[in-house]
């Protein structure tokens, strides 16, 4: 049960932090249509996060001995989607490092979405067969969103990579900025519940991303070294800044709900 709870939180944290990061683009997109598009992508991730947090809270509450406040006769120490999203510290978050990176320019953001949505698309295809029926159901629902995210972002990667000299150079810079953070996407966490064939996931992700980058005339960086640690709570300093902003309202005004 503990491994399943951690894995559910891992899925939720990925979606929440990615969604919060992309929400920073609202009102700053290059054109109105794409501003709305990326805002909708951010909302999709927040919706996924809510579903996974609700499931995690149900698991946590069901696996612990609940206590009652004798004076009010109310249940205490209940986990909710809000407490899991807003009342944990950075070390307790299990998201990949990739999703917490700063947005950078438009090219860097769409490349990050492309790499992450390719991972989610392939992951959710496998998770639809998970023995945990709630995770399977969330994966099936979220797969439609991941399919759109991948199509939309890959079109932008190809458009910019195979575009002007400036756009191509910006995408090369984006590759240098984020590529080292893609390595842990397809690595199994220490709390892996056994729902995913990670060797297959890595193979499929490599093939899908290679095809997109080839069409975008972008080369994969030669340095094979990859960052890791996010799934185990070792994060970049960027996550601390995200949480300081995202959690302020809940910590300043306890028991607020979203």
C-alpha positions as a Markdown table, in Angstrom:
| # | Residue | x | y | z |
|---|---|---|---|---|
| 1 | Unk | 0.0 | 0.0 | 0.0 |
| 2 | Unk | 2.8 | 2.5 | 0.8 |
| 3 | Unk | 4.4 | 2.0 | -2.6 |
| 4 | Unk | 1.1 | 2.5 | -4.3 |
| 5 | Unk | 0.4 | 5.7 | -2.3 |
| 6 | Unk | 3.9 | 7.1 | -3.2 |
| 7 | Unk | 3.4 | 6.2 | -6.9 |
| 8 | Unk | 0.0 | 7.9 | -7.0 |
| 9 | Unk | 1.6 | 11.0 | -5.4 |
| 10 | Unk | 4.4 | 10.8 | -8.0 |
| 11 | Unk | 1.8 | 10.9 | -10.8 |
| 12 | Unk | -0.1 | 13.8 | -9.1 |
| 13 | Unk | 3.0 | 15.8 | -8.4 |
| 14 | Unk | 4.2 | 15.6 | -12.0 |
| 15 | Unk | 0.9 | 16.9 | -13.2 |
| 16 | Unk | 0.5 | 19.6 | -10.6 |
| 17 | Unk | 4.0 | 21.1 | -11.0 |
| 18 | Unk | 3.8 | 21.0 | -14.8 |
| 19 | Unk | 0.4 | 22.6 | -14.8 |
| 20 | Unk | 1.5 | 25.4 | -12.4 |
| 21 | Unk | 4.6 | 26.1 | -14.4 |
| 22 | Unk | 2.7 | 26.4 | -17.7 |
| 23 | Unk | 0.0 | 28.6 | -16.0 |
| 24 | Unk | 2.8 | 31.2 | -15.8 |
| 25 | Unk | 2.4 | 31.6 | -19.6 |
| 26 | Unk | -1.2 | 32.9 | -19.3 |
| 27 | Unk | -1.4 | 36.3 | -20.8 |
| 28 | Unk | 2.2 | 36.0 | -22.2 |
| 29 | Unk | 1.8 | 33.7 | -25.2 |
| 30 | Unk | 3.1 | 34.8 | -28.6 |
| 31 | Unk | -0.4 | 35.2 | -30.0 |
| 32 | Unk | -3.9 | 35.0 | -28.4 |
| 33 | Unk | -4.7 | 31.6 | -29.9 |
| 34 | Unk | -1.6 | 29.9 | -28.5 |
| 35 | Unk | -1.9 | 31.8 | -25.2 |
| 36 | Unk | -5.3 | 30.1 | -24.8 |
| 37 | Unk | -4.0 | 26.8 | -26.0 |
| 38 | Unk | -1.1 | 26.6 | -23.5 |
| 39 | Unk | -3.5 | 27.8 | -20.7 |
| 40 | Unk | -5.8 | 24.9 | -21.6 |
| 41 | Unk | -2.9 | 22.5 | -21.5 |
| 42 | Unk | -2.0 | 23.8 | -18.0 |
| 43 | Unk | -5.6 | 23.2 | -16.9 |
| 44 | Unk | -5.5 | 19.7 | -18.2 |
| 45 | Unk | -2.5 | 18.9 | -16.0 |
| 46 | Unk | -4.2 | 20.5 | -13.0 |
| 47 | Unk | -7.3 | 18.3 | -13.6 |
| 48 | Unk | -5.1 | 15.2 | -13.8 |
| 49 | Unk | -3.4 | 16.2 | -10.5 |
| 50 | Unk | -6.7 | 16.6 | -8.7 |
| 51 | Unk | -7.8 | 13.1 | -9.8 |
| 52 | Unk | -4.5 | 11.5 | -8.6 |
| 53 | Unk | -4.5 | 13.5 | -5.3 |
| 54 | Unk | -8.0 | 12.5 | -4.5 |
| 55 | Unk | -7.1 | 8.9 | -5.1 |
| 56 | Unk | -4.0 | 9.2 | -3.0 |
| 57 | Unk | -6.0 | 10.8 | -0.2 |
| 58 | Unk | -8.5 | 8.0 | -0.2 |
| 59 | Unk | -5.6 | 5.5 | 0.0 |
| 60 | Unk | -3.9 | 7.3 | 2.8 |
| 61 | Unk | -7.1 | 7.8 | 4.9 |
| 62 | Unk | -8.0 | 4.1 | 4.4 |
| 63 | Unk | -4.6 | 2.8 | 5.5 |
| 64 | Unk | -4.3 | 4.8 | 8.7 |
| 65 | Unk | -6.1 | 4.6 | 12.0 |
| 66 | Unk | -8.4 | 7.6 | 12.1 |
| 67 | Unk | -9.0 | 9.5 | 15.3 |
| 68 | Unk | -11.9 | 11.7 | 16.5 |
| 69 | Unk | -11.7 | 15.1 | 18.3 |
| 70 | Unk | -13.7 | 14.3 | 21.5 |
| 71 | Unk | -15.0 | 17.8 | 21.9 |
| 72 | Unk | -16.3 | 18.2 | 18.3 |
| 73 | Unk | -16.7 | 14.5 | 17.4 |
| 74 | Unk | -15.0 | 15.2 | 14.1 |
| 75 | Unk | -12.5 | 13.1 | 12.3 |
| 76 | Unk | -9.0 | 14.6 | 12.3 |
| 77 | Unk | -5.8 | 13.9 | 10.4 |
| 78 | Unk | -7.7 | 13.4 | 7.2 |
| 79 | Unk | -5.7 | 13.8 | 4.0 |
| 80 | Unk | -7.4 | 15.7 | 1.1 |
| 81 | Unk | -6.3 | 16.8 | -2.3 |
| 82 | Unk | -5.6 | 20.3 | -0.8 |
| 83 | Unk | -3.4 | 19.0 | 2.1 |
| 84 | Unk | -1.4 | 16.9 | -0.3 |
| 85 | Unk | -0.9 | 19.7 | -2.8 |
| 86 | Unk | -0.4 | 22.6 | -0.4 |
| 87 | Unk | 0.9 | 21.3 | 2.9 |
| 88 | Unk | 3.9 | 19.2 | 1.9 |
| 89 | Unk | 7.4 | 20.4 | 1.8 |
| 90 | Unk | 9.7 | 20.2 | -1.3 |
| 91 | Unk | 11.5 | 17.1 | -0.1 |
| 92 | Unk | 8.1 | 15.2 | 0.0 |
| 93 | Unk | 7.3 | 16.0 | -3.7 |
| 94 | Unk | 8.1 | 13.1 | -6.1 |
| 95 | Unk | 7.8 | 14.9 | -9.4 |
| 96 | Unk | 10.4 | 14.6 | -12.2 |
| 97 | Unk | 13.0 | 17.4 | -12.3 |
| 98 | Unk | 12.0 | 18.3 | -15.8 |
| 99 | Unk | 8.6 | 19.7 | -14.9 |
| 100 | Unk | 9.9 | 22.1 | -12.3 |
| 101 | Unk | 12.4 | 23.8 | -14.7 |
| 102 | Unk | 11.7 | 27.5 | -15.6 |
| 103 | Unk | 9.7 | 28.0 | -18.7 |
| 104 | Unk | 12.4 | 29.9 | -20.6 |
| 105 | Unk | 11.3 | 31.1 | -24.0 |
| 106 | Unk | 8.4 | 29.7 | -26.1 |
| 107 | Unk | 10.6 | 27.1 | -27.8 |
| 108 | Unk | 12.0 | 25.8 | -24.5 |
| 109 | Unk | 8.4 | 25.4 | -23.1 |
| 110 | Unk | 7.0 | 23.6 | -26.1 |
| 111 | Unk | 10.0 | 21.3 | -26.2 |
| 112 | Unk | 9.5 | 20.5 | -22.5 |
| 113 | Unk | 5.8 | 19.8 | -23.1 |
| 114 | Unk | 6.7 | 17.6 | -26.1 |
| 115 | Unk | 9.2 | 15.5 | -24.1 |
| 116 | Unk | 6.9 | 15.2 | -21.1 |
| 117 | Unk | 3.7 | 14.5 | -23.1 |
| 118 | Unk | 5.4 | 11.8 | -25.1 |
| 119 | Unk | 6.3 | 10.2 | -21.8 |
| 120 | Unk | 2.7 | 10.6 | -20.4 |
| 121 | Unk | 1.2 | 9.3 | -23.7 |
| 122 | Unk | 3.2 | 6.1 | -23.5 |
| 123 | Unk | 2.8 | 5.8 | -19.7 |
| 124 | Unk | -0.9 | 6.2 | -19.7 |
| 125 | Unk | -1.2 | 3.5 | -22.4 |
| 126 | Unk | 0.4 | 1.1 | -20.0 |
| 127 | Unk | -1.4 | 2.3 | -16.9 |
| 128 | Unk | -4.8 | 1.7 | -18.4 |
| 129 | Unk | -4.1 | -2.0 | -17.7 |
| 130 | Unk | -3.0 | -1.3 | -14.1 |
| 131 | Unk | -4.4 | -3.6 | -11.4 |
| 132 | Unk | -5.4 | -0.5 | -9.4 |
| 133 | Unk | -8.7 | 0.3 | -11.2 |
| 134 | Unk | -8.8 | 4.0 | -10.2 |
| 135 | Unk | -5.3 | 4.6 | -11.6 |
| 136 | Unk | -6.4 | 2.8 | -14.7 |
| 137 | Unk | -9.5 | 4.9 | -15.1 |
| 138 | Unk | -7.6 | 8.2 | -14.6 |
| 139 | Unk | -5.0 | 7.1 | -17.1 |
| 140 | Unk | -7.7 | 6.3 | -19.7 |
| 141 | Unk | -9.3 | 9.7 | -19.2 |
| 142 | Unk | -6.0 | 11.5 | -19.3 |
| 143 | Unk | -4.7 | 9.7 | -22.3 |
| 144 | Unk | -7.0 | 11.8 | -24.6 |
| 145 | Unk | -5.4 | 15.0 | -23.1 |
| 146 | Unk | -1.8 | 13.6 | -23.4 |
| 147 | Unk | -2.5 | 12.7 | -27.1 |
| 148 | Unk | -3.5 | 16.3 | -27.8 |
| 149 | Unk | -0.6 | 17.8 | -25.8 |
| 150 | Unk | 1.9 | 15.6 | -27.8 |
| 151 | Unk | 0.4 | 16.6 | -31.1 |
| 152 | Unk | 0.2 | 20.3 | -30.3 |
| 153 | Unk | 3.7 | 20.6 | -28.8 |
| 154 | Unk | 5.5 | 18.4 | -31.4 |
| 155 | Unk | 4.0 | 20.5 | -34.2 |
| 156 | Unk | 5.6 | 23.6 | -32.6 |
| 157 | Unk | 8.9 | 21.8 | -32.1 |
| 158 | Unk | 9.0 | 20.9 | -35.8 |
| 159 | Unk | 7.8 | 24.3 | -36.9 |
| 160 | Unk | 10.5 | 26.1 | -34.8 |
| 161 | Unk | 13.3 | 23.6 | -35.3 |
| 162 | Unk | 12.9 | 23.5 | -39.1 |
| 163 | Unk | 12.0 | 27.2 | -39.3 |
| 164 | Unk | 14.2 | 30.3 | -39.5 |
| 165 | Unk | 17.9 | 30.4 | -38.5 |
| 166 | Unk | 16.9 | 32.2 | -35.3 |
| 167 | Unk | 14.1 | 29.8 | -34.4 |
| 168 | Unk | 16.4 | 26.8 | -35.1 |
| 169 | Unk | 19.1 | 28.3 | -32.9 |
| 170 | Unk | 16.6 | 28.9 | -30.1 |
| 171 | Unk | 15.5 | 25.3 | -30.2 |
| 172 | Unk | 19.1 | 24.1 | -30.1 |
| 173 | Unk | 19.6 | 26.2 | -27.0 |
| 174 | Unk | 16.4 | 24.7 | -25.6 |
| 175 | Unk | 17.7 | 21.2 | -26.2 |
| 176 | Unk | 20.9 | 22.1 | -24.3 |
| 177 | Unk | 18.8 | 23.5 | -21.4 |
| 178 | Unk | 16.4 | 20.6 | -20.8 |
| 179 | Unk | 17.8 | 17.4 | -22.4 |
| 180 | Unk | 19.8 | 16.4 | -19.3 |
| 181 | Unk | 16.6 | 16.4 | -17.3 |
| 182 | Unk | 14.7 | 13.9 | -19.5 |
| 183 | Unk | 16.7 | 10.9 | -18.4 |
| 184 | Unk | 14.7 | 10.1 | -15.3 |
| 185 | Unk | 11.3 | 10.2 | -17.2 |
| 186 | Unk | 11.5 | 6.5 | -18.1 |
| 187 | Unk | 13.3 | 5.3 | -15.0 |
| 188 | Unk | 11.4 | 3.2 | -12.4 |
| 189 | Unk | 11.1 | 4.8 | -9.0 |
| 190 | Unk | 12.1 | 2.9 | -5.8 |
| 191 | Unk | 8.4 | 2.6 | -5.0 |
| 192 | Unk | 7.4 | 1.2 | -8.4 |
| 193 | Unk | 4.2 | -0.8 | -7.9 |
| 194 | Unk | 4.8 | -2.9 | -11.0 |
| 195 | Unk | 2.2 | -1.4 | -13.4 |
| 196 | Unk | 4.7 | -0.3 | -16.0 |
| 197 | Unk | 7.3 | -2.0 | -18.2 |
| 198 | Unk | 10.0 | 0.7 | -18.0 |
| 199 | Unk | 12.4 | -0.9 | -20.5 |
| 200 | Unk | 9.6 | -0.8 | -23.1 |
| 201 | Unk | 8.6 | 2.8 | -22.1 |
| 202 | Unk | 12.2 | 4.0 | -22.6 |
| 203 | Unk | 12.5 | 2.3 | -26.0 |
| 204 | Unk | 9.2 | 3.8 | -27.2 |
| 205 | Unk | 10.0 | 7.2 | -25.8 |
| 206 | Unk | 13.4 | 7.2 | -27.5 |
| 207 | Unk | 11.8 | 6.3 | -30.8 |
| 208 | Unk | 9.0 | 8.8 | -30.7 |
| 209 | Unk | 11.2 | 11.7 | -29.6 |
| 210 | Unk | 13.9 | 10.8 | -32.1 |
| 211 | Unk | 11.4 | 10.9 | -34.9 |
| 212 | Unk | 10.1 | 14.3 | -33.9 |
| 213 | Unk | 13.6 | 15.8 | -33.5 |
| 214 | Unk | 14.7 | 14.4 | -36.8 |
| 215 | Unk | 11.8 | 16.1 | -38.6 |
| 216 | Unk | 12.7 | 19.3 | -36.6 |
| 217 | Unk | 16.3 | 19.0 | -37.8 |
| 218 | Unk | 17.5 | 19.0 | -34.2 |
| 219 | Unk | 20.3 | 16.8 | -33.0 |
| 220 | Unk | 20.3 | 15.1 | -29.6 |
| 221 | Unk | 23.1 | 16.5 | -27.4 |
| 222 | Unk | 26.2 | 14.2 | -27.4 |
| 223 | Unk | 26.7 | 14.3 | -23.6 |
| 224 | Unk | 24.9 | 11.2 | -22.2 |
| 225 | Unk | 24.9 | 12.4 | -18.6 |
| 226 | Unk | 21.5 | 12.9 | -17.0 |
| 227 | Unk | 20.2 | 14.6 | -13.9 |
| 228 | Unk | 18.1 | 12.5 | -11.5 |
| 229 | Unk | 16.7 | 12.5 | -8.0 |
| 230 | Unk | 13.3 | 14.2 | -8.3 |
| 231 | Unk | 11.3 | 11.0 | -7.8 |
| 232 | Unk | 13.1 | 10.6 | -4.4 |
| 233 | Unk | 12.6 | 14.1 | -3.2 |
| 234 | Unk | 16.0 | 15.7 | -4.4 |
| 235 | Unk | 14.9 | 18.7 | -6.4 |
| 236 | Unk | 16.3 | 21.8 | -8.0 |
| 237 | Unk | 16.0 | 25.1 | -6.1 |
| 238 | Unk | 13.2 | 26.0 | -8.6 |
| 239 | Unk | 10.7 | 23.8 | -6.9 |
| 240 | Unk | 11.1 | 25.7 | -3.7 |
| 241 | Unk | 10.2 | 29.0 | -5.4 |
| 242 | Unk | 7.2 | 27.3 | -7.1 |
| 243 | Unk | 5.9 | 26.0 | -3.7 |
| 244 | Unk | 6.4 | 29.3 | -2.0 |
| 245 | Unk | 4.1 | 31.0 | -4.5 |
| 246 | Unk | 1.7 | 28.1 | -5.0 |
| 247 | Unk | 1.2 | 27.3 | -1.3 |
| 248 | Unk | 1.2 | 30.8 | 0.2 |
| 249 | Unk | -2.6 | 31.2 | 0.3 |
| 250 | Unk | -3.3 | 27.8 | 1.9 |
| 251 | Unk | -0.6 | 28.3 | 4.5 |
| 252 | Unk | -1.6 | 31.9 | 5.2 |
| 253 | Unk | -5.3 | 31.0 | 5.4 |
| 254 | Unk | -5.6 | 27.4 | 6.6 |
| 255 | Unk | -8.4 | 25.1 | 5.4 |
| 256 | Unk | -9.0 | 27.0 | 2.1 |
| 257 | Unk | -10.2 | 24.8 | -0.6 |
| 258 | Unk | -9.8 | 24.9 | -4.4 |
